[in-house]
Amino acid sequence: MTTSTGHTPRAEHAGSRRWLLPVIILAAFALRMVVVLFTYRGLPFAEEYLSHAQFGWEMGWIARALASGHGFSSPYYPWSGPTAMQPPLYPFLLSLVFRLFGIYSIASGFVILSINSLLSALTCIPIYYSAKYSLGARAAKIAAWIWALYPFAIYFSAGRVWEYALTGLLFTTCFCIAQRIHHSAKPLAWLGWGALFGLTALSNPSVLSTLPFLLLMALYRVRRSGGRWLLYGALTAVAAIVVLTPWTVRNYRALGILCPVRDNFWLEVYDDNSGDASLDPSSAHPDANPAEMQKWLSMGEAGFLKEKHDLAMNYIHQHPEFVIRKTMRRAFYYWTGFWSLSAQELKEQPYEPGNIFYVCCISFLMLRGVLRLWHRNRAAALPYLILIAVFPLTYYITHSLMDYRQPDRKSVV
């Protein structure tokens, strides 16, 4: 009499693997929701409009304008007309929450942080498949669990109203596709990849810096195998441009500027390169400087930002050595968490030494892992090296705060 006893362990093992990723996602989401329960009541609510801390900053004010019928406008507290200060995807999402649950209400705080937490938990999926493609199933399991328990991922999704989790999920998916897109001979796949990159840029345009390099890497592999690399490259680029074009047209019609996603780049450059500014980017920002707010309201967004462009360029030309030193300092901070251990810094940031140790450990483990992967499989390591080298460049020349490394998280994991 035949039995299936010999196949039972194998079947059970396959079943456990099938449920592994859903279990990790649920664990990640549950952990983040626990944190949400402790953080959402700390958000400023309706009676505290003037406070921009934690409830969306500029994105929150734009969402307020959208939910109030003012359109995509007013990135600061006063009503100030159309804006392109922020990418559109997250403010529209937040405005939907505001419409359903109230502008800056306690219910909206809970809902948006819950959505952030879900998006962050779902990021386990592309992380798992990225690691599986590069290193195998065991490493994929470890990578997914690390992300589920990663403190920065938990805090910045469950405690902050910003686009970190949305961008992280979209960008990690783009990266996961970039690793294997060269195997596809379907033009629709390349179109979809380009469109997804364009959509991700509408959440955070900084990710566009990686597209040319990841695309060239994929096209080189296609060309070596005799594929239609030129067609695939054109399809990817066209798809990304098509997705970005409607918002570019909107910005030109609303503000008279040619801007694919957001227009505040030179404000950020000027703010952190015009003196020995602290890590808090506030000196040139209207929300924290009454004089700048008056300029903003009187000159309009386009005029205000053009002035900041001119001031930034003049300062760079007059003080190139200072700007270079500041850029190198920001790059060092990005990977180490070290900015200063002065008495004033320690007074304002008492946990700075612990944060420095933690970030240095994470960066060390990242570099060690990438180097080991390089020696084992250079082709698999190359996309990670592109990510590490290219993505932070925008932040090296503007601001390099800890939360800005979140879309680059898969290089850490």
C-alpha positions as CSV (number, residue, x, y, z in Angstrom):
1,M,0.0,0.0,0.0
2,T,1.5,3.3,-1.0
3,T,1.5,6.3,1.2
4,S,2.6,9.9,0.9
5,T,4.6,9.9,4.1
6,G,7.9,10.5,2.3
7,H,6.5,13.6,0.6
8,T,5.0,15.2,3.7
9,P,8.1,17.0,5.0
10,R,8.8,18.4,1.6
11,A,5.1,19.5,1.2
12,E,5.2,21.1,4.7
13,H,8.4,22.9,3.9
14,A,6.9,24.2,0.6
15,G,3.8,25.3,2.5
16,S,5.9,27.1,5.2
17,R,7.8,29.0,2.5
18,R,4.6,30.0,0.8
19,W,3.4,31.6,4.0
20,L,6.7,33.1,5.0
21,L,6.4,36.4,3.2
22,P,2.8,37.1,4.2
23,V,3.8,36.4,7.8
24,I,6.7,38.8,7.6
25,I,4.4,41.5,6.1
26,L,1.8,41.0,8.8
27,A,4.4,41.2,11.5
28,A,5.9,44.4,10.0
29,F,2.4,46.0,9.8
30,A,1.4,44.9,13.3
31,L,4.7,46.3,14.8
32,R,4.2,49.6,13.0
33,M,0.6,49.9,14.1
34,V,1.6,49.5,17.7
35,V,3.9,52.5,17.2
36,V,1.0,54.4,15.5
37,L,-1.1,53.9,18.6
38,F,1.5,55.7,20.6
39,T,2.3,58.5,18.1
40,Y,-0.9,59.6,16.3
41,R,-2.2,61.6,19.2
42,G,1.0,63.6,19.3
43,L,0.2,65.2,15.9
44,P,-0.9,68.8,15.9
45,F,-4.6,68.9,15.1
46,A,-7.1,71.4,13.7
47,E,-6.6,74.1,16.3
48,E,-2.9,74.1,15.7
49,Y,-2.7,74.9,11.9
50,L,0.3,77.2,12.5
51,S,2.3,74.2,13.8
52,H,3.9,72.3,10.9
53,A,5.7,69.8,13.1
54,Q,5.0,66.2,12.1
55,F,1.6,66.6,10.4
56,G,2.9,66.9,6.9
57,W,4.8,70.2,6.9
58,E,4.4,71.6,3.3
59,M,2.7,68.5,2.1
60,G,0.1,68.9,4.9
61,W,-0.7,72.5,4.0
62,I,-1.0,71.6,0.3
63,A,-3.3,68.7,1.3
64,R,-5.3,71.2,3.4
65,A,-5.7,73.4,0.4
66,L,-6.8,70.5,-1.9
67,A,-9.3,69.3,0.7
68,S,-10.6,72.9,1.1
69,G,-11.2,73.4,-2.6
70,H,-8.2,75.7,-3.2
71,G,-6.4,73.3,-5.5
72,F,-2.8,72.3,-5.4
73,S,-1.6,75.5,-3.6
74,S,-0.4,77.2,-0.4
75,P,2.6,75.1,0.8
76,Y,2.7,77.3,3.9
77,Y,0.0,78.4,6.3
78,P,-1.2,81.6,4.5
79,W,-3.2,81.1,1.3
80,S,-0.7,81.9,-1.4
81,G,-1.9,80.5,-4.7
82,P,-0.7,77.6,-7.0
83,T,2.5,75.8,-6.0
84,A,5.1,73.3,-7.3
85,M,7.0,73.2,-4.1
86,Q,6.2,69.5,-3.5
87,P,5.6,66.5,-5.7
88,P,1.9,65.8,-6.1
89,L,1.4,62.1,-5.2
90,Y,1.5,62.2,-1.4
91,P,-0.4,65.5,-1.0
92,F,-3.2,64.1,-3.1
93,L,-3.3,61.0,-1.0
94,L,-3.3,63.0,2.2
95,S,-6.0,65.3,0.9
96,L,-8.2,62.3,0.3
97,V,-7.7,61.3,3.9
98,F,-8.6,64.9,5.0
99,R,-11.7,64.9,2.9
100,L,-12.9,61.6,4.4
101,F,-11.9,62.1,8.0
102,G,-11.4,65.9,8.5
103,I,-8.6,68.4,7.9
104,Y,-5.9,67.9,10.6
105,S,-8.3,65.8,12.6
106,I,-7.2,63.1,15.1
107,A,-8.9,60.5,12.9
108,S,-6.9,61.7,9.8
109,G,-3.7,61.4,11.8
110,F,-4.5,57.8,12.7
111,V,-5.5,56.9,9.1
112,I,-2.6,58.4,7.3
113,L,0.0,56.9,9.7
114,S,-1.8,53.6,9.3
115,I,-1.5,53.9,5.5
116,N,2.1,54.8,5.8
117,S,2.6,51.7,8.0
118,L,0.9,49.5,5.4
119,L,3.0,50.9,2.6
120,S,6.2,50.3,4.7
121,A,5.1,46.8,5.5
122,L,4.4,46.0,1.8
123,T,8.0,47.1,1.0
124,C,9.0,43.7,2.4
125,I,7.8,42.2,-0.9
126,P,10.3,43.9,-3.3
127,I,13.1,43.7,-0.7
128,Y,12.5,40.0,-0.5
129,Y,12.5,39.4,-4.2
130,S,15.5,41.7,-4.7
131,A,17.5,39.8,-2.2
132,K,16.3,36.5,-3.6
133,Y,17.5,37.4,-7.1
134,S,20.9,38.5,-5.8
135,L,21.6,36.1,-3.0
136,G,19.0,33.3,-2.8
137,A,16.0,32.4,-0.6
138,R,17.8,32.4,2.7
139,A,19.1,35.9,2.3
140,A,15.8,37.1,1.1
141,K,14.1,35.8,4.3
142,I,16.7,37.6,6.4
143,A,16.4,40.9,4.4
144,A,12.6,40.9,4.7
145,W,12.8,40.4,8.4
146,I,15.4,43.1,8.8
147,W,13.2,45.5,7.0
148,A,10.2,44.5,9.1
149,L,12.2,45.3,12.3
150,Y,14.4,48.2,11.0
151,P,13.9,51.0,13.5
152,F,14.2,53.9,11.0
153,A,11.6,52.2,8.7
154,I,9.2,51.8,11.7
155,Y,9.6,55.3,13.0
156,F,9.5,57.2,9.7
157,S,6.3,55.4,8.6
158,A,4.5,55.2,11.9
159,G,5.5,58.5,13.3
160,R,5.9,61.0,10.4
161,V,3.4,62.3,7.9
162,W,5.5,62.4,4.8
163,E,6.1,60.5,1.6
164,Y,8.9,58.2,2.9
165,A,6.9,54.9,2.9
166,L,5.2,55.6,-0.4
167,T,8.5,56.5,-2.1
168,G,10.2,53.6,-0.5
169,L,7.7,51.0,-1.8
170,L,7.6,52.5,-5.3
171,F,11.3,53.0,-5.6
172,T,12.2,49.6,-4.2
173,T,9.9,48.0,-6.7
174,C,11.6,50.0,-9.5
175,F,14.9,48.7,-8.2
176,C,13.6,45.1,-8.0
177,I,12.5,45.3,-11.7
178,A,15.8,46.9,-12.7
179,Q,17.7,43.8,-11.5
180,R,15.9,41.5,-13.9
181,I,14.3,43.7,-16.7
182,H,17.1,42.7,-19.1
183,H,15.7,39.2,-19.2
184,S,12.4,40.4,-20.7
185,A,11.8,40.7,-24.4
186,K,8.4,42.2,-24.0
187,P,8.2,45.9,-24.9
188,L,5.2,46.2,-22.5
189,A,7.5,45.3,-19.6
190,W,9.9,48.1,-20.5
191,L,7.1,50.6,-20.9
192,G,5.7,49.6,-17.5
193,W,9.1,50.0,-15.8
194,G,9.5,53.5,-17.3
195,A,6.0,54.4,-16.3
196,L,6.5,53.2,-12.7
197,F,9.7,55.2,-12.5
198,G,7.8,58.3,-13.7
199,L,5.1,57.6,-11.0
200,T,7.8,57.2,-8.4
201,A,9.3,60.6,-9.4
202,L,5.9,62.2,-8.7
203,S,6.3,61.0,-5.1
204,N,10.0,62.0,-4.9
205,P,11.9,63.3,-7.9
206,S,15.3,62.5,-6.4
207,V,14.8,58.9,-7.6
208,L,15.2,60.0,-11.2
209,S,18.9,60.4,-10.7
210,T,19.2,56.6,-10.7
211,L,17.1,55.9,-13.8
212,P,19.8,56.7,-16.5
213,F,22.3,54.5,-14.8
214,L,20.0,51.6,-14.0
215,L,18.6,51.8,-17.5
216,L,22.1,51.8,-19.1
217,M,23.1,48.8,-17.1
218,A,20.0,46.9,-18.3
219,L,20.5,48.0,-21.9
220,Y,24.1,46.9,-21.8
221,R,23.1,43.4,-20.8
222,V,20.4,43.3,-23.5
223,R,22.9,44.4,-26.1
224,R,25.4,41.7,-25.1
225,S,22.7,39.1,-25.5
226,G,21.7,40.5,-28.9
227,G,18.4,42.0,-27.9
228,R,16.6,45.2,-29.1
229,W,18.3,47.4,-26.6
230,L,17.7,50.7,-28.5
231,L,14.0,50.0,-28.7
232,Y,13.7,49.1,-25.0
233,G,15.7,52.1,-23.9
234,A,13.5,54.4,-26.0
235,L,10.3,52.8,-24.6
236,T,11.4,53.2,-21.0
237,A,12.4,56.8,-21.4
238,V,9.2,57.7,-23.3
239,A,7.0,56.0,-20.7
240,A,8.7,58.0,-17.9
241,I,8.4,61.3,-19.8
242,V,4.7,60.6,-20.7
243,V,3.9,60.1,-17.0
244,L,5.7,63.3,-16.0
245,T,4.3,65.4,-18.8
246,P,0.8,66.2,-17.4
247,W,2.3,67.6,-14.2
248,T,4.9,69.5,-16.1
249,V,2.2,71.1,-18.2
250,R,0.2,71.9,-15.1
251,N,3.2,73.6,-13.5
252,Y,3.8,75.7,-16.6
253,R,0.2,76.8,-16.8
254,A,-0.2,77.5,-13.1
255,L,3.2,79.2,-12.4
256,G,4.8,80.0,-15.8
257,I,7.8,77.7,-15.1
258,L,9.2,74.7,-16.9
259,C,9.3,72.2,-14.0
260,P,8.7,68.5,-14.3
261,V,7.9,67.8,-10.6
262,R,8.9,70.4,-8.0
263,D,10.6,73.8,-8.1
264,N,12.2,74.3,-4.7
265,F,15.7,72.9,-5.5
266,W,17.5,76.2,-5.4
267,L,15.8,77.2,-2.1
268,E,17.3,74.1,-0.5
269,V,20.7,74.8,-2.1
270,Y,20.7,78.3,-0.9
271,D,19.4,77.4,2.6
272,D,22.2,75.0,3.4
273,N,25.1,76.6,1.4
274,S,24.9,80.3,2.4
275,G,26.5,80.0,5.8
276,D,27.2,77.6,8.6
277,A,23.5,76.6,8.9
278,S,22.6,74.0,11.4
279,L,21.0,70.7,10.4
280,D,17.6,72.3,10.8
281,P,16.8,73.7,7.4
282,S,15.0,76.8,8.5
283,S,16.9,80.0,7.8
284,A,15.6,80.7,4.3
285,H,12.3,78.9,4.6
286,P,9.2,81.1,4.8
287,D,7.5,78.9,7.4
288,A,10.2,79.6,9.9
289,N,11.3,83.1,9.0
290,P,8.7,86.0,9.0
291,A,10.9,88.1,6.7
292,E,11.1,85.4,4.1
293,M,7.3,84.8,4.4
294,Q,6.7,88.4,3.6
295,K,8.9,88.0,0.5
296,W,7.1,84.9,-0.4
297,L,3.7,86.5,-0.3
298,S,4.8,89.7,-2.1
299,M,7.0,88.2,-4.8
300,G,5.0,85.0,-5.4
301,E,6.5,81.5,-5.6
302,A,8.3,81.9,-9.0
303,G,9.8,85.2,-8.1
304,F,10.9,84.1,-4.6
305,L,12.5,81.0,-5.9
306,K,14.3,82.8,-8.8
307,E,15.8,85.1,-6.2
308,K,17.0,82.1,-4.2
309,H,18.5,80.7,-7.4
310,D,20.4,83.9,-8.1
311,L,21.6,84.2,-4.4
312,A,22.7,80.5,-4.4
313,M,24.7,80.8,-7.6
314,N,26.4,84.1,-6.4
315,Y,27.3,82.5,-3.1
316,I,28.7,79.4,-4.8
317,H,30.8,81.5,-7.1
318,Q,32.1,83.7,-4.3
319,H,32.7,80.9,-1.8
320,P,33.5,77.7,-3.7
321,E,35.8,76.2,-1.0
322,F,33.2,76.6,1.7
323,V,30.5,75.0,-0.5
324,I,32.8,72.1,-1.3
325,R,33.7,71.6,2.4
326,K,30.0,71.8,3.3
327,T,29.1,69.2,0.6
328,M,31.8,66.8,1.9
329,R,30.5,67.3,5.4
330,R,26.9,66.5,4.4
331,A,28.1,63.4,2.5
332,F,30.0,62.2,5.6
333,Y,26.9,62.9,7.7
334,Y,24.7,61.0,5.4
335,W,26.5,57.7,6.0
336,T,27.7,58.2,9.6
337,G,25.2,60.4,11.3
338,F,28.0,62.6,12.6
339,W,27.7,66.4,12.3
340,S,28.9,67.8,15.5
341,L,29.5,66.8,19.1
342,S,29.7,70.4,20.4
343,A,28.0,71.2,23.7
344,Q,25.2,73.0,21.9
345,E,24.6,70.1,19.6
346,L,24.5,67.6,22.5
347,K,22.2,69.8,24.4
348,E,19.7,70.0,21.4
349,Q,20.3,66.4,20.4
350,P,21.2,64.4,23.5
351,Y,20.9,61.0,21.7
352,E,23.3,62.1,19.0
353,P,26.2,59.8,20.1
354,G,23.9,56.7,20.1
355,N,22.5,57.7,16.7
356,I,26.1,58.1,15.3
357,F,27.0,54.6,16.5
358,Y,23.9,53.1,15.1
359,V,24.2,54.7,11.6
360,C,27.9,53.9,11.4
361,C,27.1,50.2,12.2
362,I,24.4,50.1,9.5
363,S,26.7,51.7,6.9
364,F,29.5,49.4,7.8
365,L,27.3,46.3,7.4
366,M,26.0,47.7,4.1
367,L,29.5,48.2,2.7
368,R,30.6,44.8,4.0
369,G,27.6,43.1,2.3
370,V,28.1,44.9,-1.0
371,L,31.8,44.0,-1.1
372,R,31.1,40.4,-0.4
373,L,28.4,40.4,-3.1
374,W,30.9,42.0,-5.5
375,H,33.4,39.2,-5.0
376,R,30.7,36.6,-5.3
377,N,28.7,38.0,-8.2
378,R,29.7,41.4,-9.7
379,A,26.7,41.5,-12.0
380,A,24.3,41.2,-9.0
381,A,26.3,43.8,-7.0
382,L,26.3,46.5,-9.7
383,P,22.7,47.7,-9.2
384,Y,23.3,48.2,-5.5
385,L,26.6,50.1,-6.2
386,I,24.7,52.4,-8.6
387,L,22.1,53.0,-5.9
388,I,24.7,53.8,-3.2
389,A,26.8,56.0,-5.5
390,V,24.1,58.0,-7.3
391,F,20.9,58.4,-5.2
392,P,22.5,60.5,-2.3
393,L,24.0,63.0,-4.7
394,T,21.1,65.4,-4.5
395,Y,21.2,65.4,-0.7
396,Y,25.0,65.9,-0.6
397,I,24.4,69.4,-2.1
398,T,21.2,70.3,-0.3
399,H,20.2,68.6,3.0
400,S,21.3,65.2,4.3
401,L,19.0,64.6,7.2
402,M,18.5,61.0,8.4
403,D,15.0,60.7,6.9
404,Y,16.3,61.6,3.5
405,R,18.1,58.3,3.3
406,Q,14.9,56.3,3.6
407,P,14.2,55.8,-0.2
408,D,17.8,54.5,-0.4
409,R,17.0,51.9,2.3
410,K,17.4,48.8,0.2
411,S,21.2,49.5,0.0
412,V,21.2,49.4,3.8
413,V,19.1,46.3,4.1
